Amino acid sequence: MKVSIVATVKNEGEALRPLLDSILDQTRPPDEVVICDGGSTDATLAILDEYSRWLTLRVVVAPGSNISQGRNRAIAAATGDVIAATDAGVVLSPTWLEELLLPFADEGVQVVSGWFEADPFTDFEVVMGSTVLPAREDVDPQAFLPSSRSVAFRKSAWAAVGGYPEWLEHSEDLVFDKALRERFGPFAFAPEAVAYFRPRPSLRAFYRQYHAYARGDGKANLWPRRHAIRYATYLIGLPLILRAIWRERFVGWLLLLLGIGAYSRRPAERLWANTWGWRPPARARAFALIPIIRLVGDVAKMVGYPEGVWWRLRRAQWRSGQ
């Protein structure tokens, strides 16, 4: 089968080279690579032109396009029967494409979920990756919705669901996944098709990331129950615990510590496996970061989600007035 790798870029510059190098290192080379550039003003286009000497590489230039629009333009320009989607800023394992393609030997398979793992550069990023990213054993392959940094699908399946939602710039891959699952059923899973990416290097960058994700959830009406539970926890449960601390210190502090422990247990288990060689003081600081990271992420989500809901309501009102 003919296979096209697609990605979107904008002002990636030198950070684009690791992805392109990892594509060159694939045990099963793609038949072509199609990249949509959203209007780069740095050296991105020059670097893509340089790599066109070694890859069958085509660049679609679409200034001002968001990530959904860019993906759709790249896929529309691709000639492959199977599309393997990834992102700038990742490094693909050498067997990534080979593993993604194996399930397509069954002609009934329409979508294959790849996997992704953290590629931390600093101790903080080790903690960040362990806190926010699931381990493979944490996910149900039948229910897993893959990120578009590591997924493959037949081009005909993409066309059947209308492509990525171009009105959405974050959480767009989840909406696309849900449309594919509704149309074609559960996806095949290729856990060895790994894309490595660097976690956010600071709490500020992490806040911006999760704020954008939650805003996308609100726009697309994703996970309303999950967001409702979060609001209830912080707006009802936490004040009750603080009241207990005020009235009965021991009971209140015990409830708070038990809550933090339960909330941090699975990230702590993942972190323990990733910091086995660390000295005790460094490991203690790392574990203390887990509830802080989770708190920052929750605040970002609680701020971003209503912004997306408000956008969705205004959009529905505008459309009803047309």
BALOBA-1460 file (C-alpha; in Angstrom, 3 decimals):
// residues 322
<rec num="1" residu="m" x="0.000" y="0.000" z="0.000"/>
<rec num="2" residu="k" x="1.099" y="3.573" z="-0.567"/>
<rec num="3" residu="v" x="1.630" y="5.514" z="2.652"/>
<rec num="4" residu="s" x="1.876" y="9.253" z="3.255"/>
<rec num="5" residu="i" x="3.177" y="10.831" z="6.448"/>
<rec num="6" residu="v" x="1.502" y="14.189" z="7.142"/>
<rec num="7" residu="a" x="2.210" y="16.946" z="9.654"/>
<rec num="8" residu="t" x="1.650" y="20.670" z="10.151"/>
<rec num="9" residu="v" x="4.335" y="23.223" z="11.030"/>
<rec num="10" residu="k" x="4.732" y="26.906" z="11.737"/>
<rec num="11" residu="n" x="8.000" y="28.576" z="12.741"/>
<rec num="12" residu="e" x="9.516" y="25.302" z="13.930"/>
<rec num="13" residu="g" x="13.003" y="26.221" z="12.659"/>
<rec num="14" residu="e" x="15.801" y="23.949" z="13.817"/>
<rec num="15" residu="a" x="13.388" y="22.060" z="16.102"/>
<rec num="16" residu="l" x="11.999" y="20.442" z="12.952"/>
<rec num="17" residu="r" x="15.196" y="18.510" z="12.202"/>
<rec num="18" residu="p" x="14.739" y="15.713" z="14.796"/>
<rec num="19" residu="l" x="11.355" y="14.793" z="13.313"/>
<rec num="20" residu="l" x="12.676" y="14.781" z="9.757"/>
<rec num="21" residu="d" x="15.757" y="12.804" z="10.791"/>
<rec num="22" residu="s" x="13.553" y="10.206" z="12.488"/>
<rec num="23" residu="i" x="11.474" y="9.906" z="9.299"/>
<rec num="24" residu="l" x="14.681" y="9.263" z="7.370"/>
<rec num="25" residu="d" x="15.549" y="6.508" z="9.872"/>
<rec num="26" residu="q" x="12.282" y="4.563" z="9.453"/>
<rec num="27" residu="t" x="12.647" y="0.842" z="8.807"/>
<rec num="28" residu="r" x="9.683" y="1.193" z="6.455"/>
<rec num="29" residu="p" x="10.184" y="4.486" z="4.620"/>
<rec num="30" residu="p" x="7.058" y="6.448" z="3.694"/>
<rec num="31" residu="d" x="6.199" y="6.781" z="0.036"/>
<rec num="32" residu="e" x="5.895" y="10.515" z="0.564"/>
<rec num="33" residu="v" x="5.838" y="13.166" z="3.279"/>
<rec num="34" residu="v" x="3.346" y="16.024" z="3.001"/>
<rec num="35" residu="i" x="3.715" y="18.969" z="5.350"/>
<rec num="36" residu="c" x="1.415" y="21.967" z="5.596"/>
<rec num="37" residu="d" x="3.128" y="25.178" z="6.664"/>
<rec num="38" residu="g" x="0.843" y="27.665" z="8.391"/>
<rec num="39" residu="g" x="2.844" y="30.725" z="7.374"/>
<rec num="40" residu="s" x="6.354" y="30.386" z="8.816"/>
<rec num="41" residu="t" x="8.539" y="33.474" z="8.854"/>
<rec num="42" residu="d" x="11.720" y="31.761" z="10.066"/>
<rec num="43" residu="a" x="13.952" y="29.108" z="8.469"/>
<rec num="44" residu="t" x="11.291" y="26.379" z="8.479"/>
<rec num="45" residu="l" x="10.672" y="26.405" z="4.731"/>
<rec num="46" residu="a" x="14.407" y="26.446" z="3.982"/>
<rec num="47" residu="i" x="14.933" y="23.420" z="6.220"/>
<rec num="48" residu="l" x="12.071" y="21.567" z="4.521"/>
<rec num="49" residu="d" x="13.613" y="22.387" z="1.146"/>
<rec num="50" residu="e" x="16.948" y="21.002" z="2.388"/>
<rec num="51" residu="y" x="15.350" y="17.683" z="3.437"/>
<rec num="52" residu="s" x="13.561" y="17.355" z="0.113"/>
<rec num="53" residu="r" x="16.926" y="16.071" z="-1.190"/>
<rec num="54" residu="w" x="16.505" y="12.903" z="0.910"/>
<rec num="55" residu="l" x="12.739" y="12.576" z="1.291"/>
<rec num="56" residu="t" x="9.895" y="12.575" z="-1.190"/>
<rec num="57" residu="l" x="8.647" y="15.724" z="0.454"/>
<rec num="58" residu="r" x="5.939" y="18.135" z="-0.586"/>
<rec num="59" residu="v" x="5.061" y="21.340" z="1.232"/>
<rec num="60" residu="v" x="1.620" y="22.898" z="1.163"/>
<rec num="61" residu="v" x="1.777" y="26.554" z="2.205"/>
<rec num="62" residu="a" x="-1.435" y="27.841" z="3.834"/>
<rec num="63" residu="p" x="-0.756" y="31.026" z="5.825"/>
<rec num="64" residu="g" x="-3.160" y="31.559" z="8.715"/>
<rec num="65" residu="s" x="-4.451" y="27.991" z="8.790"/>
<rec num="66" residu="n" x="-5.031" y="26.347" z="12.150"/>
<rec num="67" residu="i" x="-3.865" y="22.810" z="12.881"/>
<rec num="68" residu="s" x="-7.112" y="21.173" z="11.709"/>
<rec num="69" residu="q" x="-7.117" y="23.116" z="8.452"/>
<rec num="70" residu="g" x="-3.432" y="22.350" z="7.957"/>
<rec num="71" residu="r" x="-3.925" y="18.629" z="8.493"/>
<rec num="72" residu="n" x="-6.849" y="18.534" z="6.092"/>
<rec num="73" residu="r" x="-4.866" y="20.374" z="3.427"/>
<rec num="74" residu="a" x="-1.904" y="18.045" z="3.817"/>
<rec num="75" residu="i" x="-4.113" y="14.948" z="3.654"/>
<rec num="76" residu="a" x="-6.021" y="16.271" z="0.649"/>
<rec num="77" residu="a" x="-2.696" y="16.755" z="-1.159"/>
<rec num="78" residu="a" x="-1.407" y="13.308" z="-0.153"/>
<rec num="79" residu="t" x="-1.563" y="10.465" z="-2.655"/>
<rec num="80" residu="g" x="-1.248" y="7.605" z="-0.162"/>
<rec num="81" residu="d" x="-4.014" y="5.108" z="0.527"/>
<rec num="82" residu="v" x="-2.988" y="5.236" z="4.203"/>
<rec num="83" residu="i" x="-2.220" y="8.447" z="6.082"/>
<rec num="84" residu="a" x="0.186" y="8.377" z="9.047"/>
<rec num="85" residu="a" x="-0.231" y="11.563" z="11.065"/>
<rec num="86" residu="t" x="2.326" y="13.055" z="13.398"/>
<rec num="87" residu="d" x="3.381" y="16.443" z="14.775"/>
<rec num="88" residu="a" x="6.358" y="18.726" z="14.645"/>
<rec num="89" residu="g" x="8.344" y="18.519" z="17.866"/>
<rec num="90" residu="v" x="8.284" y="14.725" z="18.095"/>
<rec num="91" residu="v" x="10.860" y="12.043" z="17.356"/>
<rec num="92" residu="l" x="9.530" y="8.821" z="15.854"/>
<rec num="93" residu="s" x="10.892" y="5.442" z="16.882"/>
<rec num="94" residu="p" x="12.631" y="3.709" z="13.940"/>
<rec num="95" residu="t" x="9.855" y="1.124" z="13.597"/>
<rec num="96" residu="w" x="7.012" y="3.640" z="14.079"/>
<rec num="97" residu="l" x="5.612" y="3.462" z="10.557"/>
<rec num="98" residu="e" x="6.257" y="-0.252" z="10.172"/>
<rec num="99" residu="e" x="4.314" y="-0.993" z="13.378"/>
<rec num="100" residu="l" x="1.457" y="1.332" z="12.415"/>
<rec num="101" residu="l" x="1.021" y="-0.402" z="9.077"/>
<rec num="102" residu="l" x="0.958" y="-4.020" z="10.283"/>
<rec num="103" residu="p" x="-2.753" y="-4.056" z="11.243"/>
<rec num="104" residu="f" x="-3.728" y="-2.737" z="7.805"/>
<rec num="105" residu="a" x="-2.994" y="-6.203" z="6.425"/>
<rec num="106" residu="d" x="-6.605" y="-6.782" z="7.493"/>
<rec num="107" residu="e" x="-8.631" y="-4.895" z="4.907"/>
<rec num="108" residu="g" x="-11.343" y="-4.223" z="7.496"/>
<rec num="109" residu="v" x="-9.002" y="-2.093" z="9.633"/>
<rec num="110" residu="q" x="-9.609" y="1.607" z="9.038"/>
<rec num="111" residu="v" x="-7.675" y="3.239" z="11.899"/>
<rec num="112" residu="v" x="-4.601" y="2.245" z="13.914"/>
<rec num="113" residu="s" x="-3.703" y="3.949" z="17.187"/>
<rec num="114" residu="g" x="-0.027" y="4.501" z="17.800"/>
<rec num="115" residu="w" x="1.529" y="5.357" z="21.132"/>
<rec num="116" residu="f" x="3.469" y="8.298" z="22.583"/>
<rec num="117" residu="e" x="5.941" y="8.671" z="25.407"/>
<rec num="118" residu="a" x="7.749" y="11.500" z="27.128"/>
<rec num="119" residu="d" x="11.256" y="12.446" z="26.048"/>
<rec num="120" residu="p" x="12.282" y="14.662" z="28.986"/>
<rec num="121" residu="f" x="15.334" y="16.908" z="28.902"/>
<rec num="122" residu="t" x="15.288" y="18.010" z="32.581"/>
<rec num="123" residu="d" x="14.367" y="16.582" z="35.981"/>
<rec num="124" residu="f" x="11.254" y="18.772" z="36.019"/>
<rec num="125" residu="e" x="10.174" y="17.324" z="32.675"/>
<rec num="126" residu="v" x="10.610" y="13.788" z="34.069"/>
<rec num="127" residu="v" x="8.090" y="14.671" z="36.784"/>
<rec num="128" residu="m" x="5.813" y="16.411" z="34.288"/>
<rec num="129" residu="g" x="5.769" y="13.409" z="31.964"/>
<rec num="130" residu="s" x="5.091" y="10.959" z="34.796"/>
<rec num="131" residu="t" x="2.273" y="13.147" z="36.141"/>
<rec num="132" residu="v" x="0.301" y="13.907" z="32.985"/>
<rec num="133" residu="l" x="0.992" y="11.003" z="30.609"/>
<rec num="134" residu="p" x="-0.549" y="7.547" z="31.050"/>
<rec num="135" residu="a" x="1.485" y="4.376" z="30.892"/>
<rec num="136" residu="r" x="0.475" y="1.767" z="28.342"/>
<rec num="137" residu="e" x="-1.040" y="-0.427" z="31.041"/>
<rec num="138" residu="d" x="-3.278" y="2.502" z="32.064"/>
<rec num="139" residu="v" x="-5.254" y="2.511" z="28.820"/>
<rec num="140" residu="d" x="-7.853" y="0.185" z="27.353"/>
<rec num="141" residu="p" x="-6.795" y="-0.350" z="23.716"/>
<rec num="142" residu="q" x="-10.424" y="-0.770" z="22.677"/>
<rec num="143" residu="a" x="-11.396" y="2.618" z="24.128"/>
<rec num="144" residu="f" x="-8.144" y="4.522" z="23.528"/>
<rec num="145" residu="l" x="-8.451" y="7.716" z="21.463"/>
<rec num="146" residu="p" x="-5.005" y="8.424" z="19.969"/>
<rec num="147" residu="s" x="-3.334" y="11.769" z="19.666"/>
<rec num="148" residu="s" x="-2.670" y="12.763" z="16.071"/>
<rec num="149" residu="r" x="1.023" y="12.767" z="16.855"/>
<rec num="150" residu="s" x="0.848" y="8.979" z="16.392"/>
<rec num="151" residu="v" x="-2.052" y="7.572" z="14.386"/>
<rec num="152" residu="a" x="-2.721" y="6.105" z="10.936"/>
<rec num="153" residu="f" x="-5.951" y="5.820" z="8.986"/>
<rec num="154" residu="r" x="-7.137" y="5.095" z="5.494"/>
<rec num="155" residu="k" x="-7.620" y="8.235" z="3.448"/>
<rec num="156" residu="s" x="-11.095" y="6.989" z="2.559"/>
<rec num="157" residu="a" x="-11.955" y="6.900" z="6.299"/>
<rec num="158" residu="w" x="-10.796" y="10.507" z="6.685"/>
<rec num="159" residu="a" x="-13.016" y="11.516" z="3.778"/>
<rec num="160" residu="a" x="-15.982" y="9.541" z="5.118"/>
<rec num="161" residu="v" x="-16.101" y="11.563" z="8.371"/>
<rec num="162" residu="g" x="-15.371" y="14.914" z="6.756"/>
<rec num="163" residu="g" x="-11.787" y="15.246" z="7.972"/>
<rec num="164" residu="y" x="-10.609" y="17.166" z="11.009"/>
<rec num="165" residu="p" x="-13.040" y="19.791" z="12.380"/>
<rec num="166" residu="e" x="-11.677" y="23.031" z="10.922"/>
<rec num="167" residu="w" x="-13.580" y="25.203" z="13.391"/>
<rec num="168" residu="l" x="-11.519" y="23.745" z="16.241"/>
<rec num="169" residu="e" x="-7.828" y="24.471" z="16.923"/>
<rec num="170" residu="h" x="-7.389" y="22.362" z="20.104"/>
<rec num="171" residu="s" x="-8.797" y="18.912" z="20.972"/>
<rec num="172" residu="e" x="-9.447" y="18.566" z="17.247"/>
<rec num="173" residu="d" x="-7.894" y="15.110" z="17.138"/>
<rec num="174" residu="l" x="-10.310" y="13.829" z="19.793"/>
<rec num="175" residu="v" x="-13.317" y="15.063" z="17.813"/>
<rec num="176" residu="f" x="-11.845" y="13.416" z="14.705"/>
<rec num="177" residu="d" x="-11.205" y="10.190" z="16.644"/>
<rec num="178" residu="k" x="-14.756" y="10.116" z="17.981"/>
<rec num="179" residu="a" x="-16.170" y="10.567" z="14.481"/>
<rec num="180" residu="l" x="-14.002" y="7.700" z="13.192"/>
<rec num="181" residu="r" x="-14.959" y="5.444" z="16.090"/>
<rec num="182" residu="e" x="-18.661" y="6.153" z="15.610"/>
<rec num="183" residu="r" x="-18.373" y="5.311" z="11.917"/>
<rec num="184" residu="f" x="-15.946" y="2.365" z="11.986"/>
<rec num="185" residu="g" x="-15.886" y="1.027" z="15.555"/>
<rec num="186" residu="p" x="-12.848" y="0.454" z="17.836"/>
<rec num="187" residu="f" x="-9.384" y="1.077" z="16.433"/>
<rec num="188" residu="a" x="-6.528" y="-1.372" z="16.124"/>
<rec num="189" residu="f" x="-3.707" y="-0.637" z="18.572"/>
<rec num="190" residu="a" x="0.020" y="-0.597" z="17.761"/>
<rec num="191" residu="p" x="1.735" y="0.028" z="21.135"/>
<rec num="192" residu="e" x="5.237" y="-0.223" z="19.632"/>
<rec num="193" residu="a" x="4.577" y="2.620" z="17.193"/>
<rec num="194" residu="v" x="6.007" y="5.220" z="19.567"/>
<rec num="195" residu="a" x="6.333" y="8.949" z="19.053"/>
<rec num="196" residu="y" x="8.541" y="10.640" z="21.646"/>
<rec num="197" residu="f" x="7.892" y="14.243" z="22.619"/>
<rec num="198" residu="r" x="9.197" y="16.684" z="25.175"/>
<rec num="199" residu="p" x="6.858" y="17.570" z="28.068"/>
<rec num="200" residu="r" x="6.265" y="21.224" z="28.894"/>
<rec num="201" residu="p" x="9.400" y="22.665" z="30.554"/>
<rec num="202" residu="s" x="7.672" y="24.934" z="33.111"/>
<rec num="203" residu="l" x="4.443" y="25.330" z="35.042"/>
<rec num="204" residu="r" x="3.605" y="28.429" z="33.003"/>
<rec num="205" residu="a" x="3.935" y="26.546" z="29.714"/>
<rec num="206" residu="f" x="1.938" y="23.652" z="31.166"/>
<rec num="207" residu="y" x="-0.836" y="26.019" z="32.266"/>
<rec num="208" residu="r" x="-1.089" y="27.511" z="28.781"/>
<rec num="209" residu="q" x="-1.214" y="24.023" z="27.234"/>
<rec num="210" residu="y" x="-3.986" y="22.717" z="29.477"/>
<rec num="211" residu="h" x="-5.930" y="25.974" z="29.284"/>
<rec num="212" residu="a" x="-5.957" y="25.610" z="25.491"/>
<rec num="213" residu="y" x="-6.966" y="21.928" z="25.711"/>
<rec num="214" residu="a" x="-9.839" y="22.713" z="28.094"/>
<rec num="215" residu="r" x="-11.003" y="25.586" z="25.918"/>
<rec num="216" residu="g" x="-11.113" y="23.127" z="23.031"/>
<rec num="217" residu="d" x="-13.105" y="20.698" z="25.207"/>
<rec num="218" residu="g" x="-15.629" y="23.433" z="25.915"/>
<rec num="219" residu="k" x="-15.923" y="24.370" z="22.246"/>
<rec num="220" residu="a" x="-16.486" y="20.745" z="21.220"/>
<rec num="221" residu="n" x="-18.572" y="19.775" z="24.284"/>
<rec num="222" residu="l" x="-16.066" y="17.081" z="25.223"/>
<rec num="223" residu="w" x="-16.042" y="15.332" z="28.630"/>
<rec num="224" residu="p" x="-18.735" y="17.505" z="30.334"/>
<rec num="225" residu="r" x="-19.140" y="14.975" z="33.152"/>
<rec num="226" residu="r" x="-15.402" y="14.905" z="33.783"/>
<rec num="227" residu="h" x="-15.248" y="18.699" z="33.968"/>
<rec num="228" residu="a" x="-18.338" y="18.801" z="36.225"/>
<rec num="229" residu="i" x="-16.672" y="16.400" z="38.680"/>
<rec num="230" residu="r" x="-13.604" y="18.647" z="38.764"/>
<rec num="231" residu="y" x="-15.667" y="21.735" z="39.575"/>
<rec num="232" residu="a" x="-17.566" y="19.835" z="42.273"/>
<rec num="233" residu="t" x="-14.324" y="18.623" z="43.823"/>
<rec num="234" residu="y" x="-12.809" y="22.090" z="44.092"/>
<rec num="235" residu="l" x="-15.926" y="24.151" z="44.727"/>
<rec num="236" residu="i" x="-17.714" y="21.775" z="47.116"/>
<rec num="237" residu="g" x="-15.382" y="19.052" z="48.331"/>
<rec num="238" residu="l" x="-12.335" y="21.210" z="49.042"/>
<rec num="239" residu="p" x="-14.265" y="23.872" z="51.048"/>
<rec num="240" residu="l" x="-15.779" y="21.088" z="53.165"/>
<rec num="241" residu="i" x="-12.309" y="19.716" z="53.900"/>
<rec num="242" residu="l" x="-11.012" y="23.194" z="54.777"/>
<rec num="243" residu="r" x="-13.977" y="23.643" z="57.092"/>
<rec num="244" residu="a" x="-13.098" y="20.339" z="58.756"/>
<rec num="245" residu="i" x="-9.511" y="21.533" z="59.203"/>
<rec num="246" residu="w" x="-10.824" y="24.682" z="60.863"/>
<rec num="247" residu="r" x="-13.145" y="22.805" z="63.235"/>
<rec num="248" residu="e" x="-11.407" y="19.485" z="63.806"/>
<rec num="249" residu="r" x="-7.821" y="19.781" z="62.733"/>
<rec num="250" residu="f" x="-6.845" y="16.121" z="62.864"/>
<rec num="251" residu="v" x="-9.824" y="14.857" z="60.874"/>
<rec num="252" residu="g" x="-9.558" y="17.706" z="58.358"/>
<rec num="253" residu="w" x="-5.841" y="17.279" z="57.734"/>
<rec num="254" residu="l" x="-6.293" y="13.506" z="57.489"/>
<rec num="255" residu="l" x="-8.993" y="13.946" z="54.815"/>
<rec num="256" residu="l" x="-6.814" y="16.416" z="52.911"/>
<rec num="257" residu="l" x="-3.763" y="14.139" z="52.969"/>
<rec num="258" residu="l" x="-5.812" y="11.116" z="51.960"/>
<rec num="259" residu="g" x="-7.312" y="13.094" z="49.080"/>
<rec num="260" residu="i" x="-3.903" y="14.289" z="47.870"/>
<rec num="261" residu="g" x="-2.543" y="10.762" z="48.182"/>
<rec num="262" residu="a" x="-5.367" y="9.243" z="46.162"/>
<rec num="263" residu="y" x="-5.068" y="11.977" z="43.524"/>
<rec num="264" residu="s" x="-1.306" y="11.507" z="43.227"/>
<rec num="265" residu="r" x="-1.043" y="7.731" z="43.605"/>
<rec num="266" residu="r" x="-0.838" y="6.657" z="39.956"/>
<rec num="267" residu="p" x="1.502" y="9.501" z="38.874"/>
<rec num="268" residu="a" x="3.681" y="8.653" z="41.878"/>
<rec num="269" residu="e" x="3.877" y="5.011" z="40.778"/>
<rec num="270" residu="r" x="4.967" y="6.079" z="37.302"/>
<rec num="271" residu="l" x="7.471" y="8.557" z="38.741"/>
<rec num="272" residu="w" x="8.953" y="5.927" z="41.051"/>
<rec num="273" residu="a" x="9.778" y="3.788" z="38.025"/>
<rec num="274" residu="n" x="11.388" y="6.763" z="36.254"/>
<rec num="275" residu="t" x="13.517" y="8.024" z="39.165"/>
<rec num="276" residu="w" x="14.972" y="4.804" z="40.570"/>
<rec num="277" residu="g" x="18.535" y="6.160" z="40.382"/>
<rec num="278" residu="w" x="17.799" y="9.527" z="41.974"/>
<rec num="279" residu="r" x="19.096" y="10.442" z="45.404"/>
<rec num="280" residu="p" x="16.455" y="10.620" z="48.190"/>
<rec num="281" residu="p" x="16.365" y="14.460" z="48.449"/>
<rec num="282" residu="a" x="15.896" y="14.865" z="44.694"/>
<rec num="283" residu="r" x="13.278" y="12.140" z="44.637"/>
<rec num="284" residu="a" x="11.403" y="13.767" z="47.557"/>
<rec num="285" residu="r" x="11.303" y="17.098" z="45.702"/>
<rec num="286" residu="a" x="10.091" y="15.324" z="42.588"/>
<rec num="287" residu="f" x="7.208" y="13.661" z="44.411"/>
<rec num="288" residu="a" x="6.264" y="16.974" z="46.046"/>
<rec num="289" residu="l" x="5.813" y="18.449" z="42.562"/>
<rec num="290" residu="i" x="3.082" y="15.991" z="41.581"/>
<rec num="291" residu="p" x="0.164" y="17.618" z="43.469"/>
<rec num="292" residu="i" x="1.402" y="21.065" z="42.392"/>
<rec num="293" residu="i" x="1.399" y="20.064" z="38.724"/>
<rec num="294" residu="r" x="-2.037" y="18.498" z="39.064"/>
<rec num="295" residu="l" x="-3.392" y="21.601" z="40.790"/>
<rec num="296" residu="v" x="-2.034" y="23.900" z="38.076"/>
<rec num="297" residu="g" x="-3.531" y="21.646" z="35.406"/>
<rec num="298" residu="d" x="-6.917" y="21.606" z="37.122"/>
<rec num="299" residu="v" x="-6.984" y="25.388" z="37.507"/>
<rec num="300" residu="a" x="-6.063" y="25.766" z="33.827"/>
<rec num="301" residu="k" x="-8.897" y="23.443" z="32.850"/>
<rec num="302" residu="m" x="-11.437" y="25.168" z="35.087"/>
<rec num="303" residu="v" x="-10.536" y="28.537" z="33.558"/>
<rec num="304" residu="g" x="-10.335" y="27.352" z="29.962"/>
<rec num="305" residu="y" x="-13.425" y="25.140" z="29.820"/>
<rec num="306" residu="p" x="-16.060" y="27.858" z="30.400"/>
<rec num="307" residu="e" x="-14.328" y="30.051" z="27.827"/>
<rec num="308" residu="g" x="-14.864" y="27.294" z="25.282"/>
<rec num="309" residu="v" x="-18.473" y="26.743" z="26.409"/>
<rec num="310" residu="w" x="-19.177" y="30.470" z="26.020"/>
<rec num="311" residu="w" x="-17.666" y="30.386" z="22.528"/>
<rec num="312" residu="r" x="-19.847" y="27.391" z="21.632"/>
<rec num="313" residu="l" x="-23.028" y="29.042" z="22.910"/>
<rec num="314" residu="r" x="-22.289" y="32.254" z="21.049"/>
<rec num="315" residu="r" x="-21.551" y="30.266" z="17.876"/>
<rec num="316" residu="a" x="-24.847" y="28.392" z="18.206"/>
<rec num="317" residu="q" x="-26.699" y="31.676" z="18.750"/>
<rec num="318" residu="w" x="-25.023" y="33.229" z="15.708"/>
<rec num="319" residu="r" x="-25.836" y="30.211" z="13.549"/>
<rec num="320" residu="s" x="-29.467" y="30.187" z="14.678"/>
<rec num="321" residu="g" x="-29.749" y="33.837" z="13.649"/>
<rec num="322" residu="q" x="-28.529" y="33.204" z="10.124"/>
